[in-house]
Amino acid sequence: MPELNGARWRKSSHSHEQGQCVELALNLPDVSAVRDSKAPGLGALVFTKAQLQAFLDNVKAGHLDR
């Protein structure tokens, strides 16, 4: 598991006051991390930069819409 102590967490711009949001850490050398902003102590999902970019590209293209 990569060390996340140096992670700078950024809340999604789509977050609302209800607190249902995710935070991203994109400043890490080889990986990106995603966590629940309501429960940061529960850990994070860690992806390679390429994996996260592929996921975001699919979301933006609507491939994961219901």
Helices and strands as residue ranges (DSSP letters): E 9-11, E 22-25, E 31-36, G 40-42, E 45-48, H 49-60
